[in-house]
Amino acid sequence: MSWWHRCSVRTRLAAVASAVMALLCVAVAVFTMVTIRQAAIDYRTDQLFADAVLLGAQMRHRVPELAEGSGQAIQVFDPSGAMVAATRDVAGKPPMTNLHPDPDAYASVTTCGGKVFPGRCMIVLAYPFHRAGGVWQLDIAVPAVPWYVGSQLVVPLAVGFVLLVGATAAGSYRIVGKTLQPVNAISGHLAQITASDLRHRVPVPKYRDELQDLAETANRTLDRAQTAVEQQLRFASDASHDLRSPLTAMRTRIEEALACPKDADWPQAASALLESVERMQALIGDLLQVARLDAGATGRHEPVDLTELVAGELTRRTAKAGLSHSLTSGVMVDGSRIELARLLNNLLDNAERHAASTVTVTLTLDAGVVVLEVLDDGEGIAPEQREAVFQRFTRLEASRVRDPGGTGLGLPIARQLAQAHGGTLTAEDSPRGARFVLRLPGRAASTNDAGPPP
């Protein structure tokens, strides 16, 4: 792993900010140096032109002796092109330039190297001037401006570069550190959370920004995780309790029979054991169904004729007295036929268990919503307990009396199956007894032909 990947986010962001500032400083420095260098070149060229004009005016009367030490190289040529005067450093050398401007103009050029100025760059200006006998030419040169212009410019730029990049790195490192402090606090609190202790919550920053959203999302996630864990613990506790009861009954019956094997009524013992086994089998089946629903494992959805499904189940139960129905024909839904049958059976089993004499099933289609009602004429459910019956392992007093072997999972499983199909299952008001209403999204419109009267 490279250094870049090993360092912290704080360091990486500070490095990126410093690199960006360095690029900006380099761009500004280059622009400044280019601009100032061009201005210096223009200034030197203008200075050369002024000196050339002054020398040309003097040479119209006589050719003076060219002084040394001015830092300028000068050559003077007569109309025939012969050199008539020059400073010592260029005397006897070839012309400094091949420029021959018009008599009333001048020209300049920057030249590097060559026989006249080996290893050096010079600004050379050619200035023609009039004198008796024709047009003479004055060539004058000075050293060119270097690329860095001069130490007076390079040193301030270098110092400013170092100060700006350093200040950017330090400021970015500090600012990012301050910004990431809430993240460090969130990480510290998350590290304290264990599967056995989900009470901790991360601190929420006071400013409304992305970090506050992150903290609130983390707390909501922890709330859901704590709720799920507590639900699983309650589920495991309740399941263990319900499984322990038939196992205890089976163990007691077996121990009693083994205590006096010759006097034991083995057919009666086997019948009692079979009853406990059936209760355990029903409970384990419900637990497996609950686990599948909690894991989101549902059957493949396909078009299901709910009218046909309900009618088939009611036909299978015709031997039971007091079962009536009113079904709208052709009611279609999208769902798993097996799971919808399980949902219907749970509702019918619950109604038959609590009914005094009659169970009524009604299937209608209302504005695209399928409504299935299962109504019994039993004692009913108190309004404050209508949600409690959908909680797992919850059994009201009337249920314990009528069905001591119940698991308390039938209605919770029915509601989960309804929700898995995009619907709802509720306990609602009725003149007498309990009234459970299942609502599912319909697949298509159907006729309003009711089934035959019960």
DAKACOR-V347090 format. One record per pair of residues at least 4 apart in sequence whose C-alpha atoms are under 8 Angstrom apart, sorted by the first residue. I is the first residue (numbers start at 1). J is the second residue. D is the distance in Angstrom with one decimal. If there is no record, write none. Layout:
I:J:D, I:J:D
This chain:
1:5:6.4, 1:6:6.8, 2:6:6.4, 3:7:6.2, 4:12:7.1, 7:11:6.3, 7:12:6.7, 8:12:6.3, 9:13:6.0, 10:14:6.2, 10:173:6.1, 10:176:5.8, 10:177:6.2, 11:15:6.1, 11:173:6.6, 12:16:6.2, 13:17:6.1, 13:172:7.3, 13:173:7.5, 13:176:7.5, 14:18:6.1, 14:168:7.7, 14:169:5.3, 14:170:7.5, 14:172:5.0, 14:173:5.1, 14:176:7.7, 15:19:6.1, 15:169:6.6, 16:20:6.2, 17:21:6.2, 17:168:6.7, 17:169:6.7, 17:172:6.8, 18:22:6.0, 18:165:5.5, 18:166:7.5, 18:168:5.7, 18:169:5.1, 19:23:6.2, 19:165:7.9, 20:24:6.3, 21:25:6.1, 21:164:7.4, 21:165:5.9, 21:168:7.0, 22:26:6.1, 22:161:7.2, 22:165:5.9, 23:27:6.1, 24:28:6.1, 25:29:5.9, 25:161:6.0, 26:30:6.0, 26:161:7.8, 27:31:6.1, 28:32:6.0, 29:33:6.0, 29:157:6.6, 30:34:6.0, 31:35:6.1, 32:36:6.0, 33:37:5.8, 33:147:7.6, 33:148:6.6, 33:149:6.9, 33:153:7.8, 34:38:6.1, 34:147:7.9, 35:39:6.3, 36:40:6.1, 36:149:7.5, 37:41:6.1, 37:145:6.7, 37:146:7.8, 37:147:7.0, 37:148:7.7, 37:149:5.6, 38:42:6.1, 39:43:6.1, 40:44:6.1, 40:145:6.9, 40:149:7.9, 41:45:6.1, 41:144:7.3, 41:145:6.2, 42:46:6.1, 43:47:6.1, 44:48:6.1, 45:49:6.2, 45:108:7.4, 45:123:7.3, 45:125:7.5, 46:50:6.2, 47:51:6.2, 48:52:6.0, 48:125:6.9, 48:140:7.0, 48:141:7.5, 48:142:7.9, 49:53:6.1, 49:125:7.2, 49:127:7.7, 50:54:6.3, 51:55:6.2, 52:56:5.9, 52:127:6.6, 52:138:7.1, 52:140:7.0, 53:57:6.2, 53:127:7.8, 54:58:6.5, 55:59:6.1, 56:60:6.4, 56:129:5.9, 56:138:7.3, 57:61:7.8, 58:62:6.7, 58:63:7.4, 58:64:7.5, 59:63:4.8, 59:64:6.8, 59:131:7.8, 60:129:7.7, 60:130:6.8, 60:131:5.1, 60:132:7.6, 61:131:7.7, 63:85:7.6, 65:85:7.6, 66:74:7.8, 66:85:7.4, 66:86:6.6, 66:87:5.8, 67:87:7.0, 68:87:6.5, 68:88:7.3, 71:142:6.6, 72:140:6.7, 72:141:5.6, 72:142:5.1, 73:86:7.6, 73:87:6.0, 73:89:6.9, 73:90:6.5, 73:140:5.6, 73:141:5.1, 73:142:6.5, 74:86:5.3, 74:87:5.5, 74:90:7.3, 74:138:7.3, 74:139:5.7, 74:140:4.5, 74:141:6.5, 75:83:6.9, 75:84:7.9, 75:85:5.9, 75:86:4.3, 75:87:6.8, 75:90:7.3, 75:91:7.5, 75:95:7.4, 75:96:7.8, 75:138:6.0, 75:139:5.1, 75:140:6.5, 76:83:5.6, 76:84:5.7, 76:85:5.1, 76:86:6.2, 76:136:7.5, 76:137:5.9, 76:138:4.7, 76:139:6.3, 77:81:5.3, 77:82:5.2, 77:83:4.4, 77:84:5.7, 77:85:7.3, 77:136:5.8, 77:137:5.3, 77:138:6.5, 78:82:5.6, 78:83:6.6, 78:84:6.6, 78:134:8.0, 78:135:7.2, 78:136:4.7, 78:137:6.7, 79:133:7.6, 79:134:5.8, 79:135:5.4, 79:136:5.2, 79:137:7.7, 85:91:7.6, 86:90:6.4, 86:91:5.1, 87:91:5.8, 90:94:7.9, 90:116:6.8, 93:115:7.8, 93:116:6.3, 94:115:7.6, 94:116:6.7, 95:116:7.7, 96:116:6.3, 96:124:7.2, 96:139:7.1, 97:124:7.0, 97:126:7.7, 97:139:7.6, 99:107:7.0, 99:108:8.0, 99:126:6.4, 100:107:7.8, 100:126:7.0, 101:105:6.1, 101:106:5.5, 101:107:6.0, 101:126:7.1, 101:127:7.4, 101:128:7.1, 102:106:7.0, 102:128:7.4, 103:128:5.4, 103:129:6.7, 103:130:7.8, 103:135:6.9, 104:128:7.2, 104:129:7.9, 105:127:7.2, 105:128:7.2, 106:125:7.2, 106:126:5.8, 106:127:4.9, 106:128:6.7, 107:125:5.7, 107:126:5.4, 107:127:6.9, 108:123:7.0, 108:124:5.5, 108:125:4.1, 108:126:6.1, 109:123:5.8, 109:124:5.4, 109:125:6.5, 110:121:6.9, 110:122:5.6, 110:123:4.4, 110:124:6.1, 110:144:7.0, 111:121:5.5, 111:122:5.4, 111:123:6.5, 111:124:7.3, 112:117:7.0, 112:118:7.5, 112:119:7.0, 112:120:5.5, 112:121:3.9, 112:122:6.3, 113:117:5.3, 113:118:4.3, 113:119:4.9, 113:120:5.4, 113:121:6.4, 114:118:5.2, 114:119:7.8, 117:121:7.2, 117:122:7.7, 120:143:7.6, 121:143:6.1, 121:144:5.4, 122:141:6.2, 122:142:5.6, 122:143:4.4, 122:144:4.5, 123:141:5.4, 123:142:5.5, 123:143:6.1, 123:144:5.2, 124:139:6.8, 124:140:5.7, 124:141:4.2, 124:142:6.8, 125:139:5.7, 125:140:5.4, 125:141:6.2, 126:137:6.8, 126:138:5.9, 126:139:4.6, 126:140:6.7, 127:137:5.6, 127:138:5.0, 127:139:6.3, 128:135:6.5, 128:136:5.6, 128:137:4.2, 128:138:6.0, 129:135:5.7, 129:136:5.4, 129:137:6.1, 129:138:7.5, 130:134:6.2, 130:135:4.7, 130:136:6.1, 131:135:6.1, 131:136:6.7, 145:149:5.8, 146:150:7.2, 148:153:7.5, 148:154:6.4, 149:153:6.8, 149:154:7.7, 150:154:6.3, 151:155:5.7, 152:156:7.0, 153:157:6.3, 154:158:6.0, 155:159:6.1, 156:160:6.0, 157:161:6.0, 158:162:6.3, 159:163:6.2, 160:164:5.9, 161:165:6.1, 162:166:5.9, 163:167:5.9, 164:168:6.0, 165:169:6.1, 166:170:6.2, 167:171:5.8, 168:172:5.8, 169:173:6.0, 170:174:6.2, 171:175:6.0, 172:176:5.8, 173:177:6.0, 174:178:6.2, 175:179:6.1, 176:180:6.0, 177:181:6.2, 180:184:6.3, 181:185:6.3, 182:186:6.1, 182:203:7.7, 182:204:8.0, 182:205:6.6, 182:211:7.2, 183:187:6.1, 183:211:7.4, 184:188:6.1, 185:189:6.3, 185:202:7.4, 185:203:7.0, 186:190:6.1, 186:202:5.2, 186:203:6.4, 186:215:7.1, 187:191:6.1, 188:192:6.7, 189:193:6.9, 189:200:7.0, 189:201:6.9, 189:202:5.5, 189:203:8.0, 190:200:7.8, 190:201:7.7, 190:202:6.8, 192:200:7.5, 193:197:6.1, 193:198:5.7, 193:199:7.7, 193:200:6.3, 194:198:6.2, 198:222:7.1, 198:225:7.8, 198:226:5.7, 199:226:7.6, 201:219:5.8, 201:222:7.3, 202:215:6.3, 202:218:7.3, 202:219:6.4, 203:215:6.8, 204:212:5.7, 204:215:5.4, 204:216:6.6, 205:211:7.0, 205:212:5.3, 205:215:7.6, 206:212:7.3, 207:212:6.8, 208:212:5.9, 208:213:7.6, 209:213:6.5, 210:214:6.1, 211:215:6.2, 212:216:6.1, 213:217:6.0, 214:218:6.1, 215:219:6.2, 216:220:6.2, 217:221:6.1, 218:222:6.2, 219:223:6.1, 220:224:6.3, 221:225:6.1, 222:226:6.0, 223:227:6.1, 224:228:6.0, 225:229:6.1, 226:230:6.0, 227:231:6.0, 228:232:6.1, 229:233:6.1, 230:234:6.1, 231:235:5.9, 232:236:6.0, 233:237:6.1, 234:238:6.0, 235:239:5.9, 235:392:7.5, 236:240:6.0, 237:241:6.2, 238:242:6.2, 238:393:6.7, 239:243:6.0, 239:287:7.9, 240:244:5.9, 241:245:6.6, 242:246:7.5, 242:283:7.9, 242:407:7.3, 243:247:6.5, 243:280:6.6, 243:283:7.6, 244:248:5.9, 245:249:6.3, 246:250:6.0, 246:276:5.2, 246:277:7.4, 246:279:7.1, 246:280:6.6, 247:251:6.1, 247:276:7.4, 248:252:6.1, 249:253:6.2, 249:273:8.0, 249:276:7.2, 250:254:6.2, 250:272:7.8, 250:273:5.6, 250:276:6.5, 251:255:6.0, 252:256:6.1, 253:257:6.3, 253:269:6.5, 253:272:7.7, 253:273:7.4, 254:258:6.1, 254:269:7.5, 255:259:6.0, 256:260:7.0, 256:264:7.9, 257:261:5.5, 257:264:5.2, 257:265:7.6, 257:266:7.4, 257:269:7.3, 258:264:7.8, 260:264:6.0, 264:269:7.9, 265:269:6.2, 266:270:5.9, 267:271:6.2, 268:272:6.3, 269:273:6.1, 270:274:6.0, 271:275:6.3, 272:276:6.5, 273:277:6.1, 274:278:6.1, 275:279:6.3, 276:280:6.2, 277:281:6.0, 278:282:6.1, 279:283:6.2, 279:405:6.5, 279:406:7.9, 280:284:6.0, 281:285:6.1, 282:286:6.2, 282:407:7.9, 283:287:6.1, 283:407:6.0, 284:288:6.1, 285:289:6.3, 286:290:6.2, 286:409:6.5, 286:410:7.6, 286:413:7.8, 287:291:6.1, 288:292:6.2, 289:293:6.2, 289:413:7.4, 290:294:6.1, 290:413:6.4, 291:295:6.2, 292:296:6.3, 292:297:5.2, 292:298:7.2, 293:297:5.7, 293:298:6.7, 293:416:6.9, 293:417:7.6, 298:336:7.8, 298:420:7.4, 299:335:7.8, 299:336:5.4, 299:338:7.8, 299:339:7.2, 300:335:7.1, 300:336:5.7, 301:334:5.8, 301:335:4.1, 301:336:4.8, 301:337:8.0, 302:334:5.2, 302:335:5.3, 302:336:6.4, 302:337:8.0, 303:332:6.6, 303:333:5.8, 303:334:4.6, 303:335:6.5, 303:443:7.6, 304:309:7.9, 304:332:5.6, 304:333:5.4, 304:334:5.9, 304:335:6.5, 304:336:7.5, 304:337:6.4, 305:309:6.3, 305:330:6.5, 305:331:5.9, 305:332:4.6, 305:333:6.6, 306:310:6.1, 306:330:7.7, 306:331:5.6, 306:332:5.6, 306:333:6.6, 307:311:6.0, 307:327:6.6, 307:328:6.8, 307:329:5.8, 307:330:6.1, 307:331:5.5, 307:332:7.5, 307:363:7.4, 308:312:6.0, 308:330:7.9, 309:313:6.4, 309:337:8.0, 309:341:7.2, 310:314:6.1, 310:341:8.0, 310:344:7.5, 311:315:6.0, 311:327:7.9, 312:316:6.3, 313:317:6.5, 313:341:7.9, 313:345:7.9, 314:318:6.2, 314:323:7.9, 318:323:7.2, 321:357:7.7, 321:358:7.6, 322:357:5.6, 322:358:4.2, 322:359:6.0, 323:358:5.9, 323:359:4.9, 323:360:6.1, 323:361:7.9, 324:358:7.4, 324:359:6.2, 324:360:4.8, 324:361:6.3, 324:454:5.1, 325:360:5.4, 325:361:4.5, 325:362:5.7, 325:451:8.0, 325:453:7.4, 325:454:6.0, 326:361:6.4, 326:362:4.8, 326:363:6.4, 326:450:6.2, 326:451:5.6, 326:452:7.2, 326:453:6.8, 326:454:7.5, 327:361:7.8, 327:362:5.7, 327:363:4.7, 327:364:6.6, 327:450:5.4, 327:451:5.1, 328:363:5.7, 328:364:5.3, 328:365:7.3, 328:446:7.9, 328:447:7.2, 328:448:5.8, 328:449:5.6, 328:450:4.7, 328:451:6.4, 329:446:6.9, 329:447:6.4, 329:448:6.9, 329:449:5.9, 329:450:6.5, 329:451:7.0, 330:446:5.4, 330:447:6.8, 331:364:7.8, 331:365:7.0, 331:370:7.4, 331:442:7.3, 331:443:7.9, 331:444:7.5, 331:445:7.4, 331:446:5.8, 332:442:6.0, 332:443:5.2, 332:444:6.2, 332:446:7.9, 333:370:7.9, 333:440:7.4, 333:441:6.7, 333:442:5.0, 333:443:4.6, 333:444:7.6, 334:421:7.6, 334:442:7.6, 334:443:6.3, 335:339:7.9, 335:340:7.2, 335:421:6.2, 336:340:6.1, 337:341:6.1, 338:342:6.3, 339:343:6.2, 339:417:6.8, 340:344:6.2, 340:417:7.4, 341:345:6.1, 342:346:6.2, 342:414:7.5, 343:347:6.5, 343:413:7.4, 343:414:4.7, 343:415:8.0, 343:417:6.5, 343:418:7.5, 344:348:6.2, 344:414:7.8, 345:349:5.9, 346:350:6.1, 346:410:5.5, 346:411:6.6, 346:414:6.4, 347:351:6.2, 347:374:6.9, 347:410:7.7, 347:411:7.1, 347:414:7.3, 347:436:7.7, 348:352:6.0, 348:374:7.1, 349:353:6.0, 350:354:6.5, 350:410:7.7, 350:411:7.9, 351:355:5.7, 351:359:6.5, 351:374:7.2, 351:375:6.9, 351:376:5.5, 351:434:7.7, 352:359:6.7, 352:376:7.4, 353:402:6.9, 353:403:7.3, 354:376:7.2, 354:377:7.9, 354:378:5.4, 354:379:7.4, 354:399:7.5, 354:402:7.2, 355:359:6.5, 355:376:5.0, 355:377:5.1, 355:378:4.3, 355:379:7.8, 355:433:7.4, 356:376:7.6, 356:377:5.6, 356:378:4.9, 357:377:6.7, 357:378:7.9, 358:376:5.9, 358:377:5.9, 359:374:7.1, 359:375:5.7, 359:376:4.5, 359:377:6.9, 360:373:7.9, 360:374:5.9, 360:375:5.1, 360:376:6.4, 361:372:7.3, 361:373:5.7, 361:374:4.7, 361:375:6.5, 362:371:7.9, 362:372:5.7, 362:373:5.1, 362:374:6.7, 363:370:7.4, 363:371:5.8, 363:372:4.6, 363:373:6.6, 364:370:6.0, 364:371:5.3, 364:372:6.6, 364:448:8.0, 365:369:5.6, 365:370:4.6, 365:371:6.1, 365:442:7.6, 365:445:7.9, 365:446:7.4, 365:448:8.0, 366:370:6.4, 366:371:7.1, 368:441:6.5, 368:442:5.2, 368:443:7.6, 368:444:7.2, 368:445:6.7, 369:439:6.5, 369:440:5.8, 369:441:4.9, 369:442:5.1, 370:438:7.9, 370:439:5.5, 370:440:5.0, 370:441:5.9, 370:442:5.4, 371:437:6.8, 371:438:5.7, 371:439:4.7, 371:440:6.7, 372:437:5.8, 372:438:5.0, 372:439:6.5, 373:435:6.8, 373:436:5.7, 373:437:4.6, 373:438:6.3, 374:435:5.8, 374:436:5.3, 374:437:6.6, 375:433:7.0, 375:434:5.8, 375:435:4.5, 375:436:6.5, 376:380:7.9, 376:432:7.6, 376:433:5.3, 376:434:5.6, 376:435:6.7, 377:432:5.6, 377:433:4.3, 377:434:7.0, 378:432:7.0, 378:433:4.3, 378:434:6.8, 379:432:7.2, 379:433:5.0, 379:434:7.3, 380:432:6.5, 380:433:3.7, 380:434:4.2, 380:435:7.8, 381:385:6.4, 381:386:6.2, 381:433:7.2, 381:434:5.8, 382:386:6.5, 384:388:7.9, 385:389:6.5, 386:390:7.7, 386:426:7.9, 386:427:5.7, 386:428:7.8, 387:391:7.3, 387:426:7.9, 387:427:7.6, 388:394:6.8, 389:394:5.9, 389:395:6.9, 389:396:7.5, 389:411:6.9, 389:412:7.5, 390:394:7.4, 390:411:5.5, 390:412:4.5, 390:415:7.1, 391:409:7.9, 391:412:5.8, 392:408:6.1, 392:409:5.4, 392:412:5.8, 393:407:6.3, 393:408:4.1, 393:409:5.7, 394:408:5.3, 394:409:7.8, 395:399:5.9, 395:400:6.4, 395:408:5.5, 396:400:6.4, 397:401:6.4, 398:402:6.2, 399:403:5.7, 399:404:7.4, 399:406:7.9, 400:404:4.9, 400:405:7.9, 400:406:7.5, 408:412:7.9, 409:413:6.0, 410:414:6.2, 411:415:6.2, 412:416:6.3, 413:417:6.1, 414:418:6.2, 414:425:7.6, 415:419:6.2, 415:424:6.8, 415:425:5.4, 415:426:8.0, 416:420:6.1, 417:421:6.4, 418:422:6.5, 418:423:5.0, 418:424:5.5, 418:425:6.3, 418:438:7.3, 418:439:7.9, 418:440:7.4, 419:423:5.0, 419:424:5.8, 419:425:7.9, 421:440:7.1, 422:440:6.5, 422:441:7.0, 423:438:7.3, 423:439:5.4, 423:440:4.4, 423:441:6.6, 424:438:5.8, 424:439:5.3, 424:440:6.8, 425:436:7.0, 425:437:5.7, 425:438:4.6, 425:439:6.5, 426:436:5.7, 426:437:5.5, 426:438:6.8, 427:434:7.1, 427:435:5.7, 427:436:4.6, 427:437:6.3, 428:434:7.6, 428:435:5.6, 428:436:6.2, 428:437:7.0, 429:434:7.7, 429:435:6.6, 430:434:6.7, 430:435:5.9
